[in-house]
């Protein structure tokens, strides 16, 4: 079984970004700039933001973290987004999810301009994606496509199944596979007999959000298995995905491990999206 090493792909792609960032900095007079907005003190979100800031620094990008208290109002958040939209020194903006319950994620996705949408979540960005006029794509599904590209795995003509239908992963994942000429089925919690679909697929992307949901018997022999799940350690359990990876050896053609598979490419895609948007705004 070929292990699809997302960490190695991530490192190779970050190295490829560095000369573009140097060129941008020389031409524009400043480094590409990503602003990350975090609201409240959710520990997992703090860790994610810290990793994103470190990733920017590792390739020569400028990053700014704006930390707001949990009691921040929608009006205050809207004013901040308007200011960032208008700031010519800002190339990309990411609002870390989840938001406190009193804030409206849809309002954020309406407010932030697509030209600075590094995460690929705004309604305008997704509208371009569905119309086949991609600006950027959400980071995790685009990261999956980058891993497949790195390993020269073409999905054209393959029967692809995506397990999960979130706007962050499942739906855009299905669309990107469709754009790459796969025949795509999206399954979800209401799908009857999930295994009937997954065992007929050439490639399965699992983004169900359930630890160790699928194993060897859920895939046909020779399938490509992409595990997007990430479940933290605790209660004596280590990091794990949605797939029982150890069962795939000698059965799957290729698969991503957890950790070290899709996860590293999510942040690297954030960097790529930010740089591409910066270059586009500066007409480089």
N, C-alpha and C positions, 0 to 999 in steps of 0.2 A: 504493500500500500504506500502510495506517495503521500507524505505528510506535507500539507500546504502550510509552509512556515511564514505566517504573517509578520513575524518580527523581522525576519530577513528581508522580506519584501519592503517593509516599512523603512528599514535602514537604507536600502538601495534607492528608494524613491526620495528619501530626505537628502541623500547625497546629490541626487539629480536636481533638487530644488536650489541648492546653494549657489551655483553660478548664476541662475536666473535672479536670485535675490540680490547678489552682488551687482548684476547689471541694472536691475531696477533702482538700487540705491544710488548708483553712479549717475543715472539719467535723471532721476527725480530729486535727488539731494536729500533723501531720507529713506529709511528702511520701510518695507510694508508693515502696516500697523493693524493689529487685531485687538479689539476691546472685548473683554469678557465681563459680563454683568452677572453678579450672583446676589440673590436676595435671600436673607435668612442665614441660618447656621446649620443646615443639614450636613452632617459629617461627610457622607458619600459625595455630595456636591462639592464640598471644599477640596476633597482629594482630586476629583475630576478636574476642577479648575486649576489646581496647582500643577497637575500633569500637563495641562494645555499650555500654561504659561511657560513651563520648562521646555516644552517641545518647541515653542516659538523661539526661545533663546538659543536652542541647540542648532537652529538653521540660520540665525542672524536676523530674524524678524523682531520687530518691536511688539511687546504685548503690554496692555494695561488692564489691571483688574479693578473693577468698580464694585465694591461690596456695599450693599444697601441693607438696612435693618428689615427684619421680617414684617414690621408694621408699615412698610412703604405702601403708599396708596397707588391706585391705578393711575390717577392724574399725575403723580410724581414720576412714575415709571414712563408714562407717555411723554412727558416733558424731556426726560433724559434721552429717550429714543429719538425724539425730534432733533435734539441737539447733536446727537451722534450722526444722524442722517445728514445733517447740514455741515458737519465738520470735514473739511477737505483733507485733513491730516489723518483721518480714520478710513481704513480700507475695508475692514470687515468687523462685524458685530455678532456676538454670540450671547444670547440670554440663557443661562444655565437652567435646565429643567431638573426636577419639578419646581413650579412656582408655589408660593404660599397659596392656600385655598381661596383667599379673597381676591386674588389677581387672575385676570382673564388671559389665558394663553392665546386664544384666538385674536384678542386685541393686539397682542404683541406681533402676531403673524400678519395682521393687517397693517400695523404701524411701521414696522421696519422695512426700509426700501430693499428691493431685490438686489440692487447694485452693491449692497453691503451685507448680504445674507450669507455669511460663511457656513452656517449650518445647513442651509438648503431647505428650511422649513416654512418660509413665508408662503402665503397663498399665491402671490405673484410668481415666485420662483417655481412652485409646483405647477402652476398653470403653464409656464413655459415648458416644463418637463413633459407634462401630459400631451402638449401640442407638438412634441418633437423638436422644440427649439430650446434645448437645454442651455441654461446659464451655468448653474452648478446643480449637483444632486445631493440629497442627504448623505452624510458622511459614511455611515455604516454600509448601506447597500453599494455605494460607489467604491468603498474599500473592498468589498467582495469582488466586484468586477475587476479591480486592479490586481487582486491576487490571481484570479483566473487568467488575466492577461499575462502576468509575469511568468506563469507556468505554461503559457501557450495552450491553454485549454479553451477551445472554441465551443460555445454553446449553440451555435447555429444548427438548427434542425433537431436539437435535443428536446426531449420531453422533460420539462422542468416543473417541479412542485415547490411552492413557497408555503411554509407552515407559519401562519401569522399574518394579520392584516392591518397592523398599525401604520399610521402615516409616517412614522419615523423609519421603519424598516420594511415591513411586509409589502405594502402597496407600491412604494417606489422600487423595491427590489424586483417585484414582478414586472414593473414597467421597463426597468433597465434590461432585464433578461429578454423581454419581448422585443425591445429595440435592437438587441443583439441576435435576433432571429431565432430564439428558442420558442417552443410552444409551451405556454405557461398556464398552470392551474394554481390558484391561491386557495389554500385550505385554512380553516379557522376552528374556533371552539364549537361551532354548530355543524361542522362537517360530519356526515355520517360515514363511519368506517374509514378513518384516516389512513390506516394501513393499506387499504385497497388502492389509494392514490400513491402513497410513497413507494410502495413496492413495484410500481410500474414506471417510476421516474428514472431518467438517466442522471439527473442532478436534483438534489433536494437541499433547499436552504431552510434551516430550522430556526425560527425566531418566535417560538411559542411562549417563552418566559416561564417554562416549567423544568426544573432540575431533572436531568436524566430521563426525560420523557420518552425518547426513542432509542432503540438499540438495534443490534444486528438483524433481528427478524423483521424490522420495519423497512428495510431497504433491499433492493434486488442486488445480486452479486454483480460487482463491477460498477456500482453507482458512485457518483461523486457527492460527498456529503459536506455541506458547509454549515457549521454550528455557530450561530450568532449569539446564543445564550451566554450569560455570565452570571453565575450565582456565587456569592461570597462565602468565605470560610466562616465557620461557627458551628457550635454544637458538635465539635469533633470532626466536622466535614471540611475538606479542602475546597479550593476553587473548582468549579465545574460548569459545564454547559448544559444545553438541552439534550445532548446526545451522550450515550454511554460509549465514549470514544474507544475504550479498551476492547470493546466487542467487535470493532470494525477491522482489526488486523486480519489479513487473509481473506477478507470479504469485499470491502469497498475498494474501488480503484484509487481514490484519493480522498483525503479528508483534512479538515482544519482541526487542530487541537484547541483545548481551552485549559489554561491560558496560552497565549502565544500564537493565536490564529487571527481571527477577524479584529480583535480588540486593538492591537497596535496600529492597524490600518485605518481605524476610525479617526484617530487623532492626526495621523499623517494626511489623510484626506482633508481634514479641516485646514491644515497648512496649505495644501494644494489649492483648495477653494479660495482661501484668502488671497493667495498670490495671484491666482487667475483673475479674480475680481479687481485687484489692485492694478494689474497690467491692463485690464479692459478699461477701467476708468481713466487711466493715463494714456490710453491709445497706444500702448507699446506692442 
